[in-house]
Amino acid sequence: MSQPRWTRLSDIRRQLERRWQKGDLLRAGEQPDDTFPLRLVLNKPTAGGLLEHFHDARRWATHWQNAAGQDLVPEWRTVNHRQLGRNTLPVAVVIPTLDAALRQIGRRDDARRYQTLAADIIRRFPLLAHWCRRKPLKVLALEAQWPALLATLEWMAQHPRPGLYIRQLEIPGVHTKFIEGNRGLLGELLDQLLPEEAIDRDATGARRFEQRYGFRRRPSRLRLRLLDSAHRLAGLDDIEIPVEQFAALRLSVSRVYIVENDITALAFPPTPSALVIFGQGYGIGHQLADAHWLKDKEVLYWGDIDTHGLRILSQLRNTLPHSRSLLMDTATLTDHRHLWGTEPSPYTGELPNLTADEQTVYYLLGTLEPGRHLRLEQEHIKFSAL
């Protein structure tokens, strides 16, 4: 016969711990409400269960008699049973105060540490009061980092949109690697503190932290090879330059290739009036957005024949809608059947900027061999096909 599942003291403590993990108990200490006294209903014996497990029920009632104390007060109710007569059983427990609840789960010291931390944070930055109340456990978990965080916030409040590289900052006690490693967290806090004009709301995510808060960013760079010796720059045919400088080049070539695999780009044959750009995956469309002179060039993109390669192509056409694909067609896919691999994390959304044949390739990748998404990596394609 299975043991009845009636509420015991350990269950009550688990309920309190769940409230702690949700931050409710810390919020109750910072902003008292009507949570306490807290009444928790017990799962207790039914009339049938009392008859079937009478001795277990007596032991269970004794368990609550022993558990009763200043921090935990059971509520008792007398029930009349036709066969067992009058019996008094606990139906709920009342935890009178927040302090009593914290003692039950051994969290009093943690709560005191939070109150000290939150008081210091809010004293220095009153605008962070709401953030602390929303995320009290995060406040506590960051205890060792708050000195550096607060020093950084104080510096930023005094120097909004500083126009410096992060590595240039000289904040006592704060290594610039700390700022770089905590951009997401600092972003949360700075969004609460800084005036609206100090935040670029269009720049979202930790990767665009510098742009959002007015730091200088390490310039993005493009590598390219000039495939026609007549178009070399100062005798150079393989160069890497900031994206902004590439946008201003206005080279007189007529054809531009964008190739994802570095070795493929290096092996590209001499080609009249052409250059090849070393692709950078999903970032390539954004990097070429200001190179308006490319709109008058023939642009060909060559990437892996897989869902992400086709997605990069589709996104590139948001910037350069006239660009065409190279060796990313149905014939190339089927001619290299013996070199097919499996794509580990395929993209399955819509790709609106593909041609009809490219859409067919996208469909075939997921259907030619049921149970897996195919991929044909660029470096596996016969170079003679180029």
C-alpha positions as a printed Julia matrix, in Angstrom:
386×3 Matrix{Float64}:
   0.0    0.0     0.0
   1.48   3.36   -1.04
   2.27   5.98    1.56
  -0.32   8.81    1.61
   0.95  12.06    0.08
  -0.07  14.5     2.79
   1.7   17.82    3.22
   4.67  17.73    5.55
   7.0   20.42    6.83
   9.47  19.7     4.01
   6.72  20.45    1.47
   5.97  23.79    3.13
   9.66  24.67    2.98
   9.74  23.79   -0.71
   6.81  26.15   -1.28
   8.66  28.91    0.54
  11.83  28.21   -1.44
   9.88  28.56   -4.67
   8.65  31.96   -3.49
  12.25  32.87   -2.74
  13.42  31.79   -6.19
  10.71  33.95   -7.78
  11.95  36.91   -5.73
   8.65  37.27   -3.87
  10.14  37.05   -0.37
  12.82  39.63   -1.11
  10.25  41.98   -2.59
   8.05  41.51    0.47
  10.92  42.66    2.67
  11.66  45.73    0.57
   8.07  46.78   -0.02
   5.82  45.21    2.64
   2.41  44.08    1.45
  -0.35  41.81    2.74
   1.59  38.58    2.09
   2.1   37.99    5.82
   0.75  36.38    7.8
   0.95  33.71    5.1
  -1.59  30.89    5.25
  -0.74  27.69    3.36
  -3.39  25.01    2.98
  -2.31  21.43    3.7
  -3.08  18.41    1.59
  -4.8   16.36    4.32
  -6.57  12.99    4.69
 -10.02  12.61    3.21
 -12.7   10.74    5.15
 -11.89   7.58    3.2
  -8.17   8.11    3.58
  -8.55   8.62    7.3
 -10.28   5.24    7.63
  -7.81   3.45    5.37
  -4.66   5.04    6.84
  -5.73   5.88   10.38
  -2.37   5.13   12.03
  -0.51   7.06    9.33
  -2.87   9.97    9.89
  -2.16   9.98   13.63
   1.58  10.04   12.96
   1.04  12.84   10.44
  -0.93  14.9    12.98
   1.85  14.32   15.52
   4.36  15.5    12.92
   2.55  18.85   12.79
   2.24  19.03   16.57
   6.02  18.72   16.77
   6.54  21.24   13.96
   4.4   23.9    15.62
   6.25  26.87   17.03
   6.68  30.62   16.89
   7.53  30.56   13.17
   4.86  28.11   12.09
   1.36  27.8    13.56
  -0.85  24.92   12.4
  -4.59  25.45   12.11
  -6.57  22.53   13.5
 -10.07  21.37   12.76
 -12.13  18.71   14.49
 -13.91  16.32   12.12
 -16.58  13.78   12.97
 -16.18  10.39   11.38
 -19.0    7.86   11.48
 -16.65   5.0    12.35
 -13.66   6.75   13.92
 -15.49   9.38   15.95
 -14.06  12.87   16.58
 -10.52  13.58   15.37
  -8.6   16.82   15.28
  -6.41  17.29   12.2
  -4.29  20.17   10.83
  -5.8   21.85    7.76
  -3.34  24.7     7.16
  -0.25  26.35    8.56
   0.22  30.05    9.18
   3.64  31.68    8.89
   3.19  34.92   10.8
   6.05  37.05    9.47
   8.53  37.33    6.63
  11.34  36.73    9.12
   9.7   33.46   10.14
   9.48  32.35    6.5
  13.14  33.19    5.92
  14.16  31.21    9.01
  12.28  28.18    7.73
  14.43  28.07    4.57
  17.67  29.44    6.0
  17.61  32.65    3.94
  17.76  35.35    6.62
  21.41  36.2     5.95
  20.81  36.29    2.19
  17.87  38.64    2.72
  19.95  40.97    4.87
  22.71  41.04    2.24
  20.16  41.89   -0.44
  18.68  44.7     1.64
  22.15  46.17    2.19
  23.03  45.91   -1.52
  19.72  47.3    -2.75
  19.84  50.19   -0.28
  23.32  51.16   -1.51
  22.39  50.86   -5.18
  19.2   52.89   -4.78
  20.93  55.52   -2.64
  23.43  56.11   -5.42
  21.04  55.61   -8.32
  17.38  56.08   -7.32
  16.31  55.28  -10.9
  17.43  51.68  -10.35
  14.86  51.06   -7.58
  12.35  49.49   -9.95
  15.03  47.29  -11.56
  16.12  46.02   -8.13
  12.56  45.15   -7.19
  12.04  43.29  -10.46
  15.29  41.33  -10.22
  16.2   40.95   -6.55
  17.93  37.58   -7.0
  20.09  39.07   -9.74
  21.06  41.88   -7.37
  22.15  39.26   -4.85
  23.95  37.07   -7.39
  26.03  40.07   -8.55
  27.18  40.96   -5.04
  30.9   40.72   -5.85
  30.51  42.74   -9.06
  28.53  45.7    -7.74
  31.56  47.86   -6.86
  32.77  47.71  -10.47
  29.25  48.02  -11.87
  28.43  51.09   -9.8
  31.75  52.73  -10.63
  31.1   52.16  -14.34
  27.54  53.5   -14.09
  28.76  56.57  -12.23
  31.35  57.27  -14.92
  28.79  56.8   -17.7
  26.3   59.08  -15.97
  28.97  61.79  -15.92
  30.18  61.12  -19.48
  27.2   60.15  -21.67
  28.13  59.14  -25.24
  31.86  59.57  -24.55
  33.12  58.97  -28.1
  36.0   56.78  -26.84
  36.94  53.16  -27.34
  36.01  51.08  -24.29
  39.67  50.16  -23.86
  40.46  53.87  -23.4
  38.38  54.22  -20.24
  40.24  54.82  -16.99
  37.8   54.03  -14.2
  39.52  53.3   -10.87
  39.12  49.66   -9.9
  37.47  48.67  -13.2
  39.29  46.75  -15.93
  38.01  47.5   -19.4
  37.65  43.76  -19.98
  35.04  43.82  -17.2
  32.98  46.28  -19.23
  33.37  44.26  -22.42
  32.4   41.06  -20.62
  29.29  42.59  -19.02
  27.84  44.6   -21.89
  24.43  42.93  -21.67
  24.06  43.62  -17.94
  25.42  47.16  -18.2
  22.98  47.78  -21.02
  20.07  46.81  -18.77
  21.23  49.27  -16.13
  22.22  52.12  -18.43
  18.82  51.99  -20.1
  17.31  52.87  -16.7
  19.8   55.63  -15.91
  20.76  57.57  -19.0
  18.66  60.31  -20.57
  16.88  59.4   -23.79
  19.22  61.48  -25.95
  22.22  59.46  -24.68
  20.84  56.14  -26.02
  20.61  55.03  -29.64
  17.45  52.89  -29.35
  17.95  51.49  -32.86
  21.14  49.71  -31.77
  19.98  46.64  -29.86
  21.81  43.65  -28.38
  25.14  43.33  -26.61
  27.03  43.32  -29.93
  25.91  46.88  -30.6
  26.67  48.15  -27.09
  29.22  50.67  -28.37
  26.82  52.2   -30.87
  23.93  52.29  -28.38
  25.86  54.24  -25.74
  28.16  56.35  -27.87
  31.48  54.54  -27.73
  33.77  54.33  -30.71
  33.66  50.93  -32.34
  36.52  48.95  -33.75
  35.98  49.51  -37.47
  34.62  46.57  -39.43
  36.99  45.54  -42.17
  36.67  43.98  -45.59
  39.29  41.96  -47.38
  39.34  41.95  -51.16
  41.47  40.81  -54.08
  41.71  42.75  -57.3
  41.59  40.11  -60.04
  42.77  42.45  -62.81
  46.29  43.85  -62.52
  45.13  47.02  -64.25
  43.04  47.9   -61.19
  45.63  47.34  -58.47
  45.88  49.99  -55.77
  49.44  51.25  -55.35
  50.58  47.92  -56.78
  48.54  45.91  -54.24
  46.01  43.29  -55.26
  45.14  41.74  -51.85
  44.1   44.35  -49.28
  42.01  44.68  -46.13
  40.46  48.03  -45.31
  37.76  49.52  -43.03
  34.25  49.13  -44.39
  33.8   52.92  -44.5
  36.87  53.27  -46.72
  35.65  50.49  -49.0
  32.36  52.36  -49.41
  34.31  55.42  -50.62
  36.6   53.54  -53.03
  34.36  53.72  -56.12
  36.55  51.29  -58.05
  36.09  51.2   -61.8
  35.76  47.4   -62.04
  32.63  46.07  -63.7
  32.17  42.81  -61.8
  32.3   42.0   -58.07
  32.34  38.48  -56.62
  31.49  37.78  -52.97
  32.88  34.42  -51.84
  32.51  32.88  -48.37
  35.47  30.48  -48.35
  38.84  32.21  -47.91
  40.88  29.68  -49.89
  38.39  29.84  -52.73
  38.73  33.62  -52.79
  42.52  33.32  -52.78
  42.43  30.83  -55.65
  40.13  32.91  -57.83
  41.65  33.18  -61.31
  42.66  36.46  -62.95
  39.51  38.05  -64.34
  39.23  41.24  -66.37
  37.78  44.26  -64.57
  36.81  42.22  -61.46
  37.46  41.9   -57.77
  36.53  39.3   -55.17
  35.35  40.16  -51.64
  36.01  37.74  -48.82
  32.51  37.16  -47.42
  31.67  37.38  -43.73
  28.43  35.43  -43.47
  25.36  37.25  -42.28
  27.21  40.54  -41.84
  28.04  41.06  -45.5
  24.83  42.85  -46.51
  25.16  45.32  -43.64
  28.84  45.94  -44.43
  28.1   46.77  -48.05
  25.06  48.95  -47.35
  26.94  52.24  -47.84
  28.97  51.1   -50.88
  26.47  52.66  -53.25
  28.84  52.33  -56.2
  28.18  48.56  -56.14
  24.65  49.2   -57.43
  26.14  49.87  -60.86
  28.28  46.7   -60.85
  27.53  43.1   -61.67
  27.52  41.38  -58.25
  27.74  37.6   -57.86
  27.48  35.79  -54.52
  28.94  32.31  -53.97
  28.34  30.58  -50.66
  27.59  27.11  -49.31
  24.58  25.36  -50.75
  22.73  25.0   -47.48
  19.89  26.85  -45.8
  22.17  29.45  -44.21
  24.06  30.1   -47.43
  20.75  30.76  -49.2
  19.55  32.9   -46.31
  22.7   35.07  -46.55
  22.02  35.43  -50.27
  18.41  36.45  -49.61
  19.54  39.03  -47.04
  22.26  40.38  -49.36
  19.53  41.23  -51.86
  17.98  43.59  -49.3
  21.1   45.7   -49.89
  21.95  44.71  -53.47
  18.73  43.43  -55.06
  20.39  42.92  -58.44
  23.02  40.46  -57.11
  23.05  36.98  -58.6
  24.15  33.66  -57.17
  27.06  31.65  -58.5
  27.15  27.83  -58.41
  24.24  27.7   -55.98
  21.74  26.1   -58.35
  19.99  22.76  -58.71
  22.48  21.44  -61.27
  25.46  22.14  -58.99
  23.72  20.45  -56.08
  22.85  17.28  -57.99
  26.24  17.07  -59.77
  27.99  16.84  -56.41
  25.73  14.25  -54.78
  28.72  12.22  -53.52
  29.9   15.25  -51.49
  26.64  16.01  -49.68
  26.84  16.5   -45.96
  24.26  17.11  -43.24
  23.47  20.6   -41.99
  23.39  20.5   -38.16
  21.1   23.49  -37.49
  19.14  24.32  -40.63
  17.09  27.49  -41.08
  13.45  26.75  -41.89
  11.85  30.2   -42.34
  10.8   32.02  -45.48
  13.46  33.38  -47.87
  11.6   35.97  -49.93
  14.46  37.2   -52.11
  15.4   33.93  -53.84
  14.82  33.19  -57.52
  12.59  30.29  -58.55
  15.58  27.95  -59.04
  17.09  28.99  -55.7
  13.75  28.34  -54.0
  13.82  24.86  -55.56
  17.29  24.27  -54.11
  16.06  25.48  -50.71
  13.17  23.02  -50.89
  15.33  20.11  -52.08
  17.8   20.52  -49.22
  15.13  19.41  -46.77
  13.34  16.83  -48.92
  15.81  14.91  -51.1
  16.78  12.64  -48.23
  14.05  12.39  -45.57
  15.26  12.84  -42.01
  18.1   15.24  -42.7
  18.88  18.6   -44.26
  21.54  18.43  -46.94
  24.45  20.8   -47.4
  27.11  21.13  -50.04
  29.99  23.19  -48.73
  31.59  25.62  -51.13
  35.07  24.11  -50.83
  33.75  20.73  -51.98
  32.61  22.06  -55.35
  35.01  21.26  -58.17
  37.07  24.36  -58.84
  36.88  23.63  -62.55
  33.16  24.41  -62.31
  34.05  28.05  -61.66
